[in-house]
């Protein structure tokens, strides 16, 4: 006999629970691309009622207790909410899926508040004329933007909490609805029950586990020219086969992303790139399919550059602050921000970019890039999340007191969209807030790429443009120099910051080797003692026990650690590496007085790279710098340390410690860290005490040497929020008692 409760493990951190007899369908967890996973697994399917899009799907959303897991957002419910409201039709009167009952959001108080604020910002962006003015927009333009925003919002900015029922979950059993109950067993672990049936749902990720995309990308060769565009995403937020619309602009040795959709590092790896390869990101707007990968860009060992207009930056910051439930400006903390001026050319070391305001429910820019050539310029336009001319024409409203768009702005937008360039990528997603290919039928651009759709292209659309495949490259300006040596010089300077660029010539004057996927790093016995600098691609040990494995990406040295056996290493993707004979490498170290410190540093660096705090930058050159700055500390069995003072973090190397405070206890194991509150906040210290369960040792890391490493800052914030949440929960329970 079939039970009442249906259960399906969808992907890491995502579980489906259905109780059809009670009309309860719960999406447990909502990491990035949750809806795509549910579609791929057949949970969401189109019923096709009366010729309308009418999908099945969840009517309850169970949030993870933790904001961040392993450097990724745990709760990104924007597209899950959109799917409920519009693709299921729960919010649309007259739709076959319309329901008078509101969807239900379940979770702890912090996560529910955070998600409601984040969905609100994802729906509207900046929410008042005053907020737009604070982004530096002149009053008349701010008024025009607000008029347009209100037209997209059907005349009113509606609080999202009016659209949901919420269930604030403590540790007591509570009813979801219709006799279905839920109880939290521990952090991220829940029991869902109906009558005498129950199922345990665990939303915790394993230490080295990550949220996954629905698609597999084949490894591509990274081979740009002086000015090239790599097509790294052509789909939309519902496309289960492709990354969302995005591009990568290459100019000389520099690599720039346009937007960061979900699983951006997965995309980079397929192209043989790492975060070390990327100089910066241009942001069009803050919808999740263009924004959700932002946190992954914070997992590198340096702050990337962030390029956007001040208007878009303010909108993105508001959404990030809502997600993280923090007050500080997140972008400024984790990136080097550059505000671009709209409607003029901004020079970035020779690459020029012009952003234009583009009508959309949230603040959005299109981008035009150009590089000067002997004849004139070569240009690329990136038109993400544009609106169809038919949609905009219906919004034209000359009366400035009413919601709508002025005739002048409508004409300006048309001219900007249709400006002829050498290469143009356009959003043809259709519907109320996306573009139409037909608007570009008379566009005089030399080549048009059609993107931002999960649908196959029609013959009519193909007569206007074409669809790019993943990794396809359009070369706009050929290269007459080998930029790989510039990339190598920058990486070496990262390792040896005290050595001037001009002193790397002897290392750079070596052979660059191309290695096919699956081929060994060293083809000849004599190479097993050499040093390799990875320029592109991934080198790994396929037999490594750790799930992270022994893996080197672009910008990392291979072979500087004598415990690393080069004969076990293979190319995981297409690889290019600079091979430096050991004799020449050691002569370089000797010449600049680096040999002793470099050798002594290896053991301590190895200790760092195996810790939780540095798990995302295990082989980074920055570990050399950090390793020189740590202070060893010994803690005797049963010794209690009330609190350290000063701006540093403690990492346990050997032994076992207990963190405790007023009913809260946590066991610290080797590789784990604490006292992140010393550096994350000045106003809300956790004041945890530490007791050694056995003789233990660890090291203190001054914050000054790690404060500009975004991956480390992100881990500190993740740990602080987890511990602060646990302490707050104990406080709430105590108050209730």
N, C-alpha and C positions, 0 to 999 in steps of 0.2 A: 504494500500500500504506500502511495506517495505521501511524504510528509508535508506539513504546512509551510515549512521554511526551506527556501532554496538558497544555495550558497555557491559562490564562484570566486576563486582567486584570479584576479584579472592580470595584475602586474605588481611589482614591488610597491607597497604602500597604497594599493587600490584593491578593494574587495566589493563584490556585489551581493547584496542580500535582498531577496524578494519574498514577500508573503502575499501572493495574489488574492487569497481569500479575504484578506484584510485591506486590500488596496494600498499596501505599503511597499515601496520600492526604495531601498536605501543604497546610495552611493557612499561607501565608507572610504574616506580619504579623497583628496582632490589635488594631487600633484599636477604639474603641467601636462597637458595633452590627455587628461583623464577621459574626456568625451571621445577622443579618437580611439583610445583603448576599448571603450565600451562599444563603439561602433564595430571595431575590428573583431571583437569577441561575440558579436551578434546580440548583445544585450540591448543596444539601441538599433532599431530598424524602422524603416519607413512603412507606415500603414497605407499611405496614399489615399486618404479619405477625400472624396469629392474633388479630386484633382489638386488638392492642397498638400504641401509638405506637412505631414502629421507623423511624428516619430514617437516611439515608445521611449521610456527612460525613467530616471529617478524622480520621486517627488519628496525625498528626504535626503539631506546631505549631512553626513557625519564628519566633522572636522578632526584632524589630528590634534593632539594636545600641544605639540611642539611646532613653533613657527618655522624652524629650519632643521633639516636633517642632512648631515654630511654635505653641508654647503649649498643645499638646494631648498627652495621654498617647499614646504609640505602642503600648504593650503593655497591653491590658486583656483578659486571657484568661479572666476568670471565666465568662462565658456560653459561651465556646467549650469550656471544660472541662465545664460542666454539660451542654452538648449532647452531648459525647462520652460522658460517664458514664451519663446518664439517658435522653436522647432517642434516642441510638443504642443504648443498653443495654449498652455495653462493660463496665460495672461490675456489672450486675444478673444474678446466677446464674439460669438458666432462661429468660432473655430471648433471643429469636432473634438479637439482636445481640451477645450476650455473647462476650467473647474472653478467653482466658487470657493473651494478650499485653497488656502495659501500653501506653497511648499514649506517644508519644515527644515530649519537649520539647527543642528545639534552639536554641542561642544562646550568647552569651558568658557567662562565669561570673557576672558581676554581674546580668545580666538574668534568668538562670535562677533564681538565688537570690531575686531580688526578686519574680519571678512566683510562685514557690512560696510565699513568705511572704505575698504579697498574696492568692492564692487561698485559702490557709489562713485568713487573717483574714476574707476574704469568706464563707467557709463557716461559721466559728465565732464571729467577733467576738472578744470577750474570752474567754480560754481557761482561766481558773482562778478559783476563789473569791477568791484573793488579788487578782487584777486587778480583779474586781468591787468588792472592798472599797476598793481604791485610787481607785475612782470615787466614793467617798463613800457607798456603800450600806451600811446597817446589816447586821451579821453574819447575823441571822436571814433577812433578805430576800436577801442574797447567796447564802446556802445554798439558798434556794428557787429563785432564778434559775439556779443551777448545776444543780440537779436537773432543771429543765425543759430546760436546754441539753443535758444528757446524754441526755434522752429523745429529743429531736429528732435527736441524733447516734447513736442506737441504742446508747447506753450507754458510748461511748468517743470521746474526741477523738483522731482518727487523723492522724498527720503526713502531709501531702499528698505528700511525696516518696516515700512507699511506694506511691503510686498511679501514678507516672510513671517511665519510663526517661528519662534525660537524656543529651544529647550536647553536651558543652562544646566549642564550636567555636572553634578558633584560626584560623590561616591555612593549615593543611595540609588536604589533601583527606581526608575521613573518610566512613565508611559510615554511612548512616542505618539501613538494613536491607535484606536480600534483594537485594543488588547495586545498590542506589541510593546514590549518593554526593553529598556536598555540599562546597563549598569557598567560603570567603569571599574575594572579590576585593578589596574595599575596604569602608569603613564602609557598612553597610546594602545592600551589593551582593554577590550570591551566585551561584554556578554550581551547578546541580543536574544530575546526569548519570546515565545508565543505558546500559550497553554503549557504543555509539558516538554516542549522542544526548546533547545538552546544551542547557540553556536558562539564560539570565541573568535573575535576579530582582532588581529594584531597588526597595527599600522607602523610598527617600528622597522626601521631599516637596519640590516646588519652593519657592522663597522665600516666595511668597504663597499657596501651596496649603494646603488644609485637608482633614481627614477629613470625609466627608459623611454625612448621614442617608439613609435609603432612601425617604423620603417628601418630598413638596413641600407646603408650607403656604401657603395663600392669605393675602394681607395682610388684616388686620382693622382696624377702627376702634377706637381706644383711648378708651373713653368710660365710665369707672366713675362711680359715685355716691359718697356719703360712706363707705359700707361695702359693698363689692362683692367677689364671688368670680369670677375669670375661670378658665374650665376650659381648661387649657393642655396636658393630657395625659390620655388615657383608656385607653391600651394597656398592654402589658406588655413584658418583655424580648425577646419573640419576634415582636411585632406589627410587620410591615413597613410598615403604612399610617399609624400614629399614634405620636406621642411617648408615652413611658411615663407612668403615672399621676402627675399633678402638678396643682397649682392655684396661682393667684396671688391673694393677698389684698390688696385696696386699702382703705386707711383714710385718709381725708382726702387729703393730697398724697402719702402714703407708699405705696410698692409693695413687697410682700414675696413672695418665692418660697416655696412649700412643696416642698422637694427640688429637686435639680438633676440631672436625667437627662442622658444623652448629647445633645450638640448643643443645649444650653440657649440659647446665643446665637442660634441659628437660630430657635428658638421666640420669643425676645424680639423679633427683627427683624420677624417676621411680625405681631406685635402693635404695631409701631411704637415699641418700647422699646429702650433701650440699657442698658448697665451703669450709666450715670449716672442712669438712671431708678429704679434699684432701691436700696432702703435696706438690705435684708437678706434672709436665708434662714432658714427653719425646717427643720431636718433630722429626718426620721423614723428613718432607719437607713442603713446603709452598703452595701447591695447595689447593684451597678453601675447598674441601671436607675433608681436614685434618687440616685446619688452621682457617676457618671462625669463629670458636667458641672462638678464643683467647680473643676477647673483653669481652665475658661473664665471663671469668676467672678473669677479672679485676674488677668484681662487688662484690668481697668479702671484708672482713674487715682486711685482711692481704695479703701481697704479697706472692704468691705461688712461689715455686722453679721451675726454668726452666732449663731442662737438654737437651743439644744438643751439637754436635760438633761446634767448632767455625765457620766452613764453613756453616753449616745450619743456625746457629744463624745470621750470616751476611746476608744470603739470606732472612730470615724471616724479619729481621729489615728493609731491603730495601723495602720490599713489604708493611710493616706496615707504614713506612714513606710516601710512595706514597699514600696510602689510606687516611692518615690523613693530608697529605700535611704539614708535620713538618720536622724539621731538626734533632731534638734530637733522640737518640737511644731509641725507645719505650720500647723494652723488658727490658732494664736496669732500666727504670723508674718505670715499673709496676710489675716486677718480681725480684726475687733473682736469678741471672743467674749463671749457672755452666757449664763451657766448658768441655765436655768429650773428651778424647783422642781416636782417631780412632784406631782400630785394637789392642787394649789392654783392659784388664779388669780394669774398674773404680769401686772403692769401695764406696758405699753409705750406710754407717752404717751397713755393712754386706750383703746388696744386691749388687751383682756385675753385671755390664752391659758392654757389648762390642759393640760399633757401628762399622759398616762397610760402606764404600762408595758403593753406588749402582747406576748403570747407569740409568739416567733419564734426561728429558729436564731441570729440575731444580735440585739444590743440594739436595741430598737425602741420608739418612742413613737407613740401616736395624739395628735392635737391637737384641742382644742375652742376656738374663738374666740368672743368675744362683745363687743358694744358696747351700752352703756346707751342706752335710749330713754325717751320720756315714760311709756310703759306699763310696760316691764320691761327685757328684753334681747332683742337679735336675735343668733342663734347659728349658727355653722357648725362641723361636725365633719368632720375629715379622717382617715379610717380606712384607711391604706395598710398593706399586708402584714399583715393580720390572719389568724388561724387559724379554721377552721370549728369550730363547736361540737361536731360529731361527732368531729373530730380531737382536740380538747381533752378531751372526755369520756372517750375511751379512754386518755388520759394520766393521769387522776386516780389518785393513789397516796397514801393517807394516811400510809404508812410513810415517815418523814423520811429514813431511811437508803437509800432506793431512788430511782432516777431517776423523775421524774414531776412532777405538779402537785397541789397540795393542793386539796381540795374548796372551801376558802374562796377561794382565788385564782381558781378556775374560776368561781365565782358572781360574784365581783367583776368579772371581765373581761366576763362576759355582761351585767351591769348597765351597765357603761361603754359597751359597744358599742351597746346598745339605748336609751341615754339619748335622749329625744326632743329634737329641735332643729328650727330652721327649715329648715336645709339640711344634708344629710349626703352625703358621698361615700364609698363603700365598695369595698374590694377583693373581687371575686368570682372570683378566678383559680382557685379549687378546688385539688385535689391535697392533698399532705401539709402544705403550709405557707401556704396561702392560704384566703380566705374563701368562703362560699357565700351566694348571694342569699336562699335559703330561710330562713336564720337570721333574716332581717329582715322576714319576712312579716307580723308583727304589730307592727312598729316604728311608733310614733306620730309620727314626724317628719313635717313638712309636705311635704318633698320629698327624694327619695333619688336620687342619681346612682350608677349601676353602672359600675365601672371595673376596671382592671387585668386585662383579658382581650383576647385577639386574636379571640375567637370572636364570632359574631353572637348577639344576645340572643334567648332563647327566649320564647314567649308567657308562660310561667310567670314568668320573670324580669321581663318587662315589666309584669306585674301588680303587681310590688313596687316597681320603680323605672324609671328611664329612662337612656339613654346621652346624654351631652352631646357636641356637636360642637365642634371646635377653635375657640376664641375666644368661645364662648358665655358670657354674663355673667348672673349672678344678683345682682340688687341687693337688699341686705338693709336698708339705711338710706339714704333719699334725701338728696341734698345740696342745701343752700340757699345755699351760697357757691360761688364760682368758684375752685377750687383751682389753676387754671392760673397765676394770678398769683403764688401762693406758690411753685410750681415754678420760674417765671421768676426770682423774687427769689433763690432758692437758687442757681440757675445763675449769675446775675450776681455774687453774692457769691463764688462759686467763681473767677470771673475777676478780681474786684477785692476781695480779702479785706480790704484796709485801709479800704474804704468801708462805713459802717454801713448796715444794712438800710433805715433810714428815708430814706436818700439816693437810693434807686432809684426813687422815685415818678414822677419825670418820664419815666423810661424805661418803667416799667410801665404808665403811662397812655397806652398806644398800642393800636392795633388788633391783635387776634389773628386771623390769616388761616388759613382751612381750605383745603387744597390737595389735589385729587384725584390718585390715582396717574397718572403720565404727563403731568401738567400742569406748565407752567413755574413756577418760583419767583416770577418777576416778570411780572405780567400787563400792567403799564403801564411806559412808557419812563422815567418819573420815578422809579420804584422801583429802577432799576439801580444807584443810588448809595447805597441805604439799607443798614442793618444788620439782619439777621434772627437771632433767637434761636429755634432749633428746640426746641419743647416736646414733640413726639412725632412719630415717623415718621423717614424717611430722605430726605435731599436728596442727589442725586448728579449727576455729569457722565457721561452715558452714553457719551461719546466719549473719556473719559480713557484714556490708554494703559496706565497701571498696572493690574494685576489688582485691587489694592485700590481703585483708582479715586480720584477726588476725591469723597469721601463724608462727609457731615455727619449725625450722629445726635442724638438728644435731648440737650440740654444744651450744644450747641456753637453758637458764633457763626458766621454766614456773612456775608462782605462786609467784615470788618475788615482783611483782607489786600488791598491794592490790586491785586495780581496775579490775584486771583480774579475772573473774569468772570461776573457773576450771570446774564447772558442765556443762558448755556449750561446752567444748572442746572435740573433737573426733580425732581419728587417721585417717588421710587421706590416709596413706599407712601402710605397716608393720612397727611397731615402737618398739624400745627398749628404755626404759627410766629408769634412776636411781631415785628412790623415796626416798627423804630425809625428814623425819618427821620435821615439823616446829620447834619443841622444840630443836631438835639437830642442825638444821640450825641456829637458833637464838643464841644458845649457842656458836656456832663457831664464829659468828659475834661479839659477846660480848667478847670472849676470845682474839681476835686479834684487838679489838678497832675499828671495822668496822661498828657497828650497826648504829650510828648516821649519819655518812656520807652516808651509803648505803640507809637509809630511806630518808634523805634530797635530795638525788640525783634523786629520782624516778620522781618527777614532771618535773625537767629540762630534764631528759632523755626522758620522754614522749613527751616533746616539740620538742626535736631533732628528734625523730623517726618519727614524723609526717611531717617533712620538706622534701622538694624535694631533698635536698642534701644527706639525709641519707635514702632515700626510699628503697634502696636495702639491707640495713643492719638494718632494723627497730628494731630488738630485740637483736642486737649484744651486747656482753659484753663490747665491746670497747666504747659504748655510755656512760658507767659509767665514763670512763676516760675523754672523751670529755666534758661531762656535768660538771665536776669539774673545767674545764679550761675556760669556756665562760665568757664574760663580758657583763652585761646588758647595754643597751643604750636607752635613751628616746629622741624622736624627736617631737618637738611641731609643730602644724599645721602651714603650710606655711614656716617653717624653711628650709633653703637651706644648704646643705653640699656640698662644692665644691669637696672634695675628702678626703678619709681617708688616712693616711700614715701608713706604716707598713705592715708586712706580716700577714694578716688575711683576713677572709671572713665575710661578713655581712649577717645575716639571719633575715628576718622580722617575728616577732611573732604576733603582732597585728597592725591593722590600714591599711593604704594604702599609697604607695610612688610612686613618678614619677621619673624615670631615664631619663635624657635628655642630649642632646648635639647637637647643630648646626643642627636642623631639625629632629633629632632622638628622639623619645619618647617611653617609655615603662612603663607600670603600673606594680608595684611590689605588689603582694598580699601575705597574711600570708602564711608562709611555703616556700616562694621563696627566692632566695639569689642573691647577686651581689658582685662586687669588686673581682671577681675571677682573674682578670688581675693583682691584687697585688701579686699573688702567682704563676700564670701560666707562666708569661713572665717578663723578665727584660728590654726588648727592644721595646715592642709594647703595652704600656698601653692604655686602651680605654678612660681614662679620662672622665668618665661619672659623671655628677652631680646628686644629689639626693634632691628632695623636698617632704616634707610631705603634702599629700592631706588632712590629718586629724591628730590628735594626735596619734602617733604611737610608738611602742616599738619593739626592736629587740635585737640581741646579736652578739657580735664579737667573732669569733673563731680563735685563733692563729693558723697559718699554721703549727707550729711545732708539734701540737697534732694530725693533720690529714694528714700530708704529706706522711705517710707510709700506708695510707688506700687507696688501689687502687680504690675501688668503688667511693670514694669521689673525688680523683684526676681525675677520668674519667668523673664524672659529672661536675667538674670545667672546664675541657678541652672542654666538649660538649657545655657548656654555653659560654665559651670564643669564640669558633669558630662561634657559632650562632650570637653573638652580633658583633663580628669583621666583619663577612660577611655582616651583615645588614648595618654597618657603611661604609664599603667599597663600597657597592652598592649605598648608598647615594652620596658618593664621586664621583663615576663613572658617575652617572646621572648629578651631578653638573658640572663636567668637560665637559660632552657632551653638556650641555646647554650653 
